[in-house]
Amino acid sequence: MRTLIVLAFLLFSPTYLGEVNESDITVLQVNTQWNKQHNIDLNNLMGCEVEFAWLEEQSQSFQKQVQTVPIVIIYHKNKPVKQWSADLSFRLNVDLQEIQQVIDKL
């Protein structure tokens, strides 16, 4: 009888147990056309939406905030959580595993 009650509880319990919805986390990469050779492939990241934007197509206020490109920003529920920016070589020195670790902690 106890097994039947536990089984019924598991079958009818809510499936959401504190999991983060994939759409809650967005990884955005911003770069410029003249620096496109330094884009990094973020498509293998799991548990997030990956987006890309050209800096030239963004608003003037956003463009003024970006100092170097490319830049990768992680958003959780539309709020920036972590950011990586390129150095003076205009290359982003970040490993996909490092980005994935931040995503996994959210």
Secondary structure, 3 states (H helix, E strand, C coil): CHHHHHHHHHHHCCCCCCCCCHHHEEEEEEECHHHHHHCCCCCCCCCCEEEEEEHHHCCHHHHHHCCCCCEEEEEECCEEEEEEECCCCCCCCCCHHHHHHHHHHC
